[in-house]
């Protein structure tokens, strides 16, 4: 059965409504509506329910945007691949989105649905208290003060998504903003019109429309949107547009997260299992037709490793996609004519060693490996964002490190080597958003890791709990009580901080304050104070017990050899016969108060006291 979809046009938002939508979101935030934990939980549940109820429709919209051919799929695509999209990419897109939402609301102490508890049962945490406030460490200077951190939502958040993973990259940050208690304005990418229209259709049905809104449109509408004052802006896309977003945010000094891209390098040496390494590199490059921000961008290796890589790449790609690469249901298409033309130009750089198939009518480019590439070639000057992998031949790992450090910081760095020294060199001597060793793309599946770039590849990070932190302002709160006794004591004690800080100042006051500020870091931290108190109480109790017990201790005696001596009070080590067990079976007892090894008998009036002490010991 051939599946057909009509291209869904983006409904352009009227510019005059932008102000109204932003104003409504701000009024909702100021009302405090989004701050209760119960409200956040409900909205996150609804966001997940939106995905679960509309999974098929969301997949079809993805296919319309990322694998459409004049409004319909090619005849070879059947319902066995529901979307016609690369099934692996499709699965990663939707599963990653649902898991990120599950993590966020499981952190809000909501029990996740059974089908999503597979991998998150062990990582579920409760932040009912943390979500609002957490305690800060104190030292003895402020031991009696309240020192806390309030986790406040920023307010009205603008999330600008992109087209390559339009659900995950757009709605993932939205889930983080919701969990932090913000209101959100969502701007999907106009380059993926079908998914943008579907998001605009579904969000008002599942989320509170007074707190969360979707605005559609192109460059003109986005420009108008950026003129509004937001409290936080989250953008995913190209570096060039990211600079424009950041410049607009600077007008009001709005904090911003920029998830950009860059040329993510791969270093490959001969110590690896080459069959496995080549598969992992090619998979990372071919997923979503290479249109992934952390896809391997170029490969660095020796001449010998290059020959081995090319030979194995030919075999593996034939196994994966067959002789008719274009007819494979497992390969996607380039998103637009503009991107297609740009990528085709790169094929003129170097020599095509593997692949090179193209079809302008379908915007198809097959997986391609380029050799004889120079660092100055156009393909090495910008992020490729397509299924083309150029190879740079390097002498050793040090040359590869120098090449990486001579360029802008990448979003991801991939190292394929079993040599720990090689792994350590790249990890410590280069700067990148992330380092992944002997794998590609999989770092995105670990939600306990922050995802973000550095420098030209981005600023800020998110995923899992880091999404909550991104959309939260940590407000410090300091509380000091009106302690009458303390103030009275300060008036008589000139070396207390509360008195030394007030005029008139003297050399004694200033020297004390200077000493205190220099030494405060070496003072006992409050977290150790309970241990110190209990230790002091233990010592005090020892001496107090000794003082109390001393009057009741008898005089020293010696045994006359009788089989049953009188009651013996233990001092350091004392022994008492055990009656029926025989006089040779003796029980030692340790006295905590004396270090002497003498024994004393009890006077008649002390017998009952000694007996009780003996039993206790």
RANORMO-V687383 format. One record per pair of residues at least 4 apart in sequence whose ideal C-beta (glycine too) atoms are under 7 Angstrom apart, sorted by the first residue. I is the first residue (numbers start at 1). J is the second residue. If there is no record, write none. Layout:
BEGIN
((I/J) (I/J))
END
This chain:
BEGIN
((1/78) (1/79) (2/75) (2/78) (3/73) (3/77) (3/79) (3/84) (4/72) (4/73) (5/60) (5/63) (5/64) (5/72) (6/71) (7/64) (7/68) (7/71) (7/193) (7/194) (8/61) (8/64) (8/193) (8/194) (8/197) (9/193) (10/190) (10/193) (10/196) (10/197) (10/216) (11/197) (11/200) (11/216) (12/216) (12/217) (12/221) (13/17) (13/18) (13/215) (13/216) (13/217) (13/221) (15/221) (15/224) (17/21) (18/22) (18/215) (18/224) (18/225) (18/228) (19/23) (19/228) (20/24) (21/25) (21/185) (21/213) (21/215) (22/26) (22/156) (22/185) (22/228) (23/27) (24/28) (24/210) (25/29) (25/156) (25/183) (25/185) (25/211) (25/213) (26/30) (26/156) (27/31) (28/33) (28/34) (28/183) (28/210) (28/211) (29/34) (29/155) (29/156) (29/182) (29/183) (33/39) (33/211) (34/39) (34/153) (34/181) (34/182) (34/183) (34/211) (35/153) (35/181) (37/41) (37/108) (37/128) (37/131) (38/42) (39/43) (40/44) (40/108) (40/178) (40/179) (40/181) (41/45) (41/105) (41/108) (41/110) (42/46) (43/47) (43/178) (43/207) (43/208) (44/48) (44/101) (44/104) (44/105) (44/108) (44/175) (44/178) (44/179) (45/49) (45/105) (45/110) (46/50) (46/206) (46/207) (47/101) (47/171) (47/175) (47/178) (47/206) (47/207) (48/52) (48/98) (48/101) (48/102) (49/53) (49/206) (50/54) (50/202) (50/206) (51/55) (51/58) (51/94) (51/97) (51/98) (54/58) (54/202) (55/59) (55/94) (56/60) (56/82) (57/61) (57/198) (58/62) (58/94) (58/167) (58/198) (59/63) (59/82) (59/83) (59/90) (59/94) (60/64) (60/83) (61/65) (61/194) (61/195) (61/198) (62/66) (62/83) (62/85) (62/90) (62/93) (62/195) (63/67) (63/73) (63/83) (63/84) (63/85) (64/68) (64/194) (65/163) (65/166) (65/192) (65/193) (65/194) (65/195) (65/335) (66/85) (66/332) (66/333) (66/335) (67/73) (67/84) (67/85) (67/332) (67/333) (69/73) (69/74) (69/362) (73/77) (73/84) (74/362) (76/327) (76/329) (77/81) (77/84) (77/329) (81/87) (81/329) (83/90) (85/89) (85/90) (85/332) (86/90) (86/287) (86/288) (86/330) (86/331) (86/332) (87/91) (87/330) (88/92) (88/287) (89/93) (89/287) (89/288) (89/332) (90/94) (91/95) (92/96) (93/97) (93/165) (93/167) (93/168) (94/98) (94/167) (95/99) (96/100) (96/168) (96/444) (97/101) (97/167) (97/168) (97/171) (97/172) (98/102) (98/116) (99/103) (99/116) (99/447) (100/104) (100/172) (100/175) (100/447) (100/463) (101/105) (101/175) (102/106) (102/112) (102/116) (102/120) (103/107) (103/120) (103/447) (103/464) (104/175) (104/176) (104/179) (104/467) (104/468) (105/110) (106/110) (106/112) (106/120) (106/124) (107/125) (107/127) (107/465) (107/468) (108/127) (108/131) (108/179) (109/126) (109/128) (112/116) (112/117) (112/120) (116/120) (117/121) (120/124) (123/448) (127/131) (129/133) (130/134) (131/151) (132/150) (132/151) (133/148) (133/149) (133/150) (133/151) (134/148) (134/149) (135/148) (136/147) (136/148) (136/149) (137/525) (137/526) (137/527) (138/142) (138/143) (138/145) (138/147) (138/526) (139/520) (139/523) (139/525) (139/526) (140/523) (140/524) (141/497) (141/516) (141/520) (141/523) (142/147) (143/526) (143/529) (145/478) (145/479) (145/480) (146/478) (146/479) (147/478) (148/477) (149/474) (149/475) (149/476) (149/477) (150/475) (150/477) (151/472) (151/474) (152/472) (152/473) (152/475) (153/180) (153/181) (153/182) (153/471) (153/472) (154/182) (154/231) (154/232) (154/471) (154/473) (155/182) (155/231) (156/183) (156/185) (156/230) (156/231) (157/177) (157/182) (157/183) (157/184) (157/230) (157/231) (157/232) (157/234) (157/471) (158/185) (158/187) (158/230) (158/233) (159/170) (159/173) (159/174) (159/177) (159/184) (159/186) (159/187) (159/234) (160/187) (160/235) (160/236) (160/245) (161/166) (161/169) (161/170) (161/187) (161/188) (161/189) (161/236) (162/169) (162/189) (162/236) (162/237) (163/189) (163/191) (163/192) (163/335) (164/288) (164/291) (164/292) (165/169) (166/170) (166/188) (166/189) (166/192) (166/195) (166/196) (167/171) (167/195) (168/172) (169/236) (170/174) (170/186) (170/188) (170/199) (171/175) (173/177) (173/234) (173/462) (173/467) (174/178) (174/184) (174/186) (175/179) (175/467) (176/180) (176/462) (176/467) (176/468) (176/470) (176/471) (177/182) (177/184) (177/471) (178/184) (179/467) (179/468) (180/468) (180/471) (180/472) (182/471) (183/211) (183/212) (184/212) (185/213) (185/215) (186/199) (186/203) (186/213) (186/214) (187/215) (187/222) (187/225) (188/192) (188/195) (188/196) (188/199) (188/214) (188/216) (189/196) (190/196) (190/217) (190/218) (191/335) (191/336) (192/196) (193/197) (194/198) (195/199) (196/200) (196/216) (197/201) (198/202) (199/203) (199/214) (200/214) (200/216) (202/206) (203/207) (203/212) (203/214) (204/209) (207/212) (208/212) (209/213) (215/221) (215/225) (217/221) (217/222) (218/222) (219/223) (220/224) (221/225) (222/226) (226/245) (226/248) (229/252) (230/254) (231/254) (232/254) (232/255) (232/471) (233/245) (233/249) (233/254) (233/256) (234/257) (235/242) (235/245) (235/256) (235/258) (235/259) (236/259) (237/241) (237/242) (238/242) (238/260) (238/261) (239/243) (239/260) (239/261) (239/456) (241/245) (242/246) (242/258) (242/260) (243/247) (244/248) (245/249) (245/256) (245/258) (246/250) (246/256) (246/258) (249/254) (249/256) (257/459) (257/460) (257/462) (257/470) (258/458) (258/459) (258/460) (259/452) (259/453) (259/458) (260/411) (260/453) (260/456) (260/457) (260/458) (261/293) (261/383) (261/411) (261/457) (262/383) (262/408) (262/409) (262/410) (262/411) (262/453) (262/456) (262/457) (263/297) (263/298) (263/383) (263/407) (263/410) (264/294) (264/295) (264/296) (264/297) (264/410) (264/411) (264/412) (264/413) (264/414) (265/297) (265/298) (265/300) (265/404) (265/410) (265/413) (266/281) (266/296) (266/299) (266/300) (266/414) (266/416) (267/300) (267/397) (267/400) (267/415) (267/416) (267/426) (268/272) (268/277) (268/299) (268/301) (268/305) (268/309) (268/416) (269/301) (269/305) (269/417) (269/419) (269/422) (270/304) (270/305) (271/417) (271/418) (271/419) (272/277) (272/416) (272/417) (272/418) (272/438) (273/277) (274/278) (274/308) (274/312) (275/279) (275/312) (276/280) (277/281) (277/416) (278/282) (278/309) (278/312) (278/313) (278/316) (279/283) (279/316) (280/284) (280/439) (280/440) (281/285) (281/296) (281/299) (281/440) (282/286) (282/313) (282/316) (282/317) (282/367) (283/287) (283/440) (284/295) (284/296) (284/440) (284/441) (285/290) (285/295) (285/296) (285/367) (285/387) (285/389) (286/290) (286/331) (286/367) (286/387) (287/292) (287/441) (288/292) (288/332) (289/331) (289/332) (289/333) (289/334) (289/386) (289/387) (290/295) (290/384) (290/385) (290/386) (290/387) (290/388) (291/335) (291/385) (291/386) (292/441) (293/411) (294/411) (294/412) (294/441) (294/444) (296/389) (296/414) (296/440) (297/383) (297/384) (298/380) (298/389) (298/390) (298/392) (299/389) (299/391) (300/392) (300/394) (300/400) (300/403) (301/305) (301/306) (301/309) (301/391) (301/394) (302/306) (302/393) (302/394) (303/307) (303/393) (304/308) (305/309) (306/310) (306/371) (306/391) (306/393) (307/311) (308/312) (309/313) (310/314) (310/353) (310/354) (310/369) (310/371) (312/316) (313/317) (313/354) (313/369) (314/318) (314/354) (315/319) (316/320) (317/321) (317/354) (317/355) (317/367) (318/322) (320/330) (321/325) (321/328) (321/330) (321/331) (322/328) (325/331) (325/357) (325/366) (326/357) (326/359) (326/364) (326/366) (333/362) (333/363) (333/364) (334/339) (334/340) (334/343) (334/363) (334/365) (334/386) (335/339) (336/340) (337/341) (337/363) (338/342) (339/343) (340/344) (340/360) (340/363) (341/345) (343/365) (343/386) (343/388) (344/358) (345/378) (346/378) (346/379) (346/384) (346/388) (347/352) (347/356) (347/368) (349/370) (349/373) (349/377) (349/378) (349/379) (349/390) (350/370) (350/371) (350/372) (350/373) (350/377) (350/390) (351/370) (351/371) (351/372) (352/356) (352/368) (352/370) (353/369) (353/370) (353/371) (354/368) (354/369) (355/366) (355/367) (355/368) (355/369) (356/366) (356/368) (357/366) (358/364) (358/365) (359/364) (365/386) (365/387) (366/387) (367/387) (368/387) (368/388) (368/389) (369/389) (369/391) (370/379) (370/388) (370/389) (370/390) (370/391) (371/391) (373/377) (373/379) (373/380) (373/390) (373/391) (373/392) (375/380) (375/392) (375/403) (379/384) (379/390) (380/390) (384/388) (392/403) (394/399) (394/400) (394/403) (395/399) (397/401) (397/422) (397/425) (398/402) (399/403) (400/404) (401/405) (401/425) (401/426) (401/429) (401/430) (402/406) (403/407) (404/430) (405/430) (408/455) (408/456) (408/457) (409/431) (409/432) (409/454) (409/455) (409/456) (409/457) (410/432) (410/433) (410/457) (411/433) (411/453) (411/457) (411/458) (412/432) (412/433) (412/434) (412/436) (413/426) (413/430) (413/432) (413/435) (414/436) (414/440) (415/422) (415/423) (415/426) (415/435) (415/437) (416/438) (417/422) (417/423) (419/423) (420/424) (421/425) (422/426) (423/427) (423/437) (424/428) (425/429) (426/430) (426/435) (427/435) (431/454) (432/454) (433/452) (433/453) (433/454) (433/457) (433/458) (434/443) (436/440) (436/442) (436/443) (443/449) (444/451) (447/463) (447/464) (448/464) (449/463) (450/461) (450/463) (450/466) (451/461) (451/462) (451/463) (452/458) (452/460) (452/461) (452/462) (453/457) (453/458) (453/459) (454/458) (460/470) (461/466) (461/470) (462/466) (462/467) (462/470) (463/467) (465/469) (466/470) (467/471) (468/472) (483/487) (484/488) (485/489) (486/490) (486/498) (487/491) (487/498) (489/493) (489/496) (490/496) (490/498) (490/499) (491/499) (493/499) (494/499) (494/500) (495/500) (495/512) (496/500) (497/501) (497/516) (500/509) (500/512) (500/513) (501/513) (505/509) (505/510) (506/510) (507/511) (508/512) (509/513) (510/514) (511/515) (512/516) (513/517) (514/518) (515/519) (516/520) (519/523) (524/528) (524/529) (524/532) (528/532) (529/533) (530/534) (531/535) (532/536) (533/537) (534/538) (535/539) (536/540) (537/541) (538/542) (539/543) (540/544) (541/545) (542/546) (542/592) (543/547) (544/548) (545/549) (545/593) (546/550) (546/593) (549/553) (549/593) (552/606) (552/609) (553/569) (553/600) (554/569) (554/600) (554/601) (554/602) (554/603) (554/606) (555/600) (556/598) (556/599) (556/600) (557/599) (557/600) (557/601) (559/565) (563/583) (564/577) (566/601) (566/602) (567/601) (567/602) (567/607) (567/610) (567/611) (567/614) (568/574) (568/576) (568/599) (568/601) (569/574) (569/600) (569/602) (569/610) (569/613) (570/574) (570/589) (570/591) (570/614) (570/617) (571/591) (571/594) (571/596) (571/598) (571/599) (571/600) (572/591) (572/594) (572/595) (572/596) (572/597) (573/588) (573/590) (573/597) (574/589) (574/599) (575/586) (575/587) (575/588) (576/586) (576/587) (576/614) (577/583) (577/586) (578/582) (578/585) (578/587) (581/585) (589/617) (602/606) (602/607) (602/610) (606/610) (607/611) (608/612) (609/613) (610/614) (611/615) (612/616) (613/617))
END
